[in-house]
Each structure stands twice: as C-alpha cells, then as structure tokens.
C-alpha cells in the first residue's frame, strides 16, 4: 500500500502532548514516560518551520466521475480528434469531480 504524506498542525500536536504529560503526572506515571513526552515536545518545537504549502485537495482519476476504464471523459479534456485522454488511476487534474459514494471503487 502506498504511504501518503499528511500535513499536521505541529502546535496542536504539542498542545495534545502537554495535556498527555499533565495526565501522566496526575496519575503518578513512571518518570521515564513523562521524560519521553517532554523530549518529543522539545524536538517538535526545535524543528525548523517550513513555509506553508499552497495545497488543495485533488480528486484522483480513479475516484473521478469522468474517469471510466482508463479514459477521461471530462468534457473539458478532449484530444484534437475528439477522442478521450487515457489516464492512470493515480493521475489528477483541475477538472476532477468526486463520484457519488455509491459509484466509488
């Protein structure tokens, strides 16, 4: 299975870890567990921040209502001879529209 990258909110993660650390302290958890969480918090805070990504959700061809057995039937994408473009399931374009749930593969 292909692993997909995800964007996360590091500040939200740190807030959650701080709450987890407080919970462990209240429950008198083993000091090594609390120490591990503190080290993770420190590491996340020390990471360099990257510029925000201009990202939008895409509809891959396999989930697009225009895609049918390897051909893109989108009215906005036609070859000069009127035929449809062959696409791989992992491709996507600006015109993709998600199929209704009962049509998804």
MIVEXDREN-395449 format. One line per field, with one value per residue (C-alpha): x, y, z; residue in three letters; residue number from 1. Coordinates in steps of 0.1 Angstrom, whole numbers, m for minus. Example, Ala and Ser with C-alpha at 12.3 -4.5 7.8 and 13.67 -1.06 7.14 Angstrom:
// MIVEXDREN-395449
east: (123, 137)
north: (m45, m11)
up: (78, 71)
residu: (ala, ser)
num: (1, 2)
This chain:
// MIVEXDREN-395449
east: (0, 13, 21, 7, 22, 0, 2, m2, m6, 25, 11, m20, 2, 23, m8, m21, 13, 13, m21, m9, 21, m2, m24, 6, 19, m16, m16, 19, 31, 67, 91, 106, 72, 69, 105, 99, 69, 89, 117, 92, 77, 112, 121, 89, 95, 131, 122, 125, 92, 87, 68, 31, 21, m4, m23, m58, m75, m74, m97, m76, m88, m99, m124, m135, m169, m154, m130, m142, m120, m88, m103, m110, m144, m143, m159, m131, m103, m106, m80, m80, m95, m124, m111, m107, m74, m61, m51, m37, m57, m33, m34, m55, m64, m81, m114, m118, m151, m156, m181, m211, m204, m223, m202, m168, m145)
north: (0, 34, 57, 92, 123, 143, 178, 182, 211, 209, 234, 213, 182, 199, 210, 174, 161, 187, 175, 139, 148, 165, 135, 112, 134, 134, 96, 94, 76, 64, 93, 78, 81, 118, 124, 108, 131, 161, 151, 148, 182, 197, 181, 193, 228, 227, 216, 243, 256, 252, 277, 270, 249, 262, 229, 219, 186, 167, 140, 112, 98, 65, 85, 110, 109, 115, 85, 53, 22, 42, 70, 105, 115, 150, 175, 200, 175, 161, 153, 173, 143, 142, 110, 108, 110, 78, 84, 63, 59, 80, 110, 141, 173, 207, 194, 163, 158, 131, 104, 99, 74, 46, 50, 50, 20)
up: (0, m9, 20, 17, 32, 55, 68, 105, 128, 150, 175, 180, 185, 211, 230, 230, 242, 270, 281, 280, 301, 327, 327, 333, 361, 378, 376, 391, 359, 356, 352, 320, 303, 313, 302, 268, 262, 272, 248, 220, 228, 228, 194, 177, 190, 178, 142, 116, 103, 66, 45, 44, 13, m11, m13, m23, m22, m55, m69, m83, m116, m100, m79, m105, m120, m155, m154, m170, m176, m181, m202, m190, m204, m190, m215, m207, m217, m252, m278, m310, m328, m303, m285, m248, m230, m214, m178, m150, m118, m98, m121, m113, m130, m122, m135, m113, m96, m70, m78, m56, m28, m44, m76, m58, m64)
residu: (unk, unk, unk, unk, unk, unk, unk, unk, unk, unk, unk, unk, unk, unk, unk, unk, unk, unk, unk, unk, unk, unk, unk, unk, unk, unk, unk, unk, unk, unk, unk, unk, unk, unk, unk, unk, unk, unk, unk, unk, unk, unk, unk, unk, unk, unk, unk, unk, unk, unk, unk, unk, unk, unk, unk, unk, unk, unk, unk, unk, unk, unk, unk, unk, unk, unk, unk, unk, unk, unk, unk, unk, unk, unk, unk, unk, unk, unk, unk, unk, unk, unk, unk, unk, unk, unk, unk, unk, unk, unk, unk, unk, unk, unk, unk, unk, unk, unk, unk, unk, unk, unk, unk, unk, unk)
num: (1, 2, 3, 4, 5, 6, 7, 8, 9, 10, 11, 12, 13, 14, 15, 16, 17, 18, 19, 20, 21, 22, 23, 24, 25, 26, 27, 28, 29, 30, 31, 32, 33, 34, 35, 36, 37, 38, 39, 40, 41, 42, 43, 44, 45, 46, 47, 48, 49, 50, 51, 52, 53, 54, 55, 56, 57, 58, 59, 60, 61, 62, 63, 64, 65, 66, 67, 68, 69, 70, 71, 72, 73, 74, 75, 76, 77, 78, 79, 80, 81, 82, 83, 84, 85, 86, 87, 88, 89, 90, 91, 92, 93, 94, 95, 96, 97, 98, 99, 100, 101, 102, 103, 104, 105)
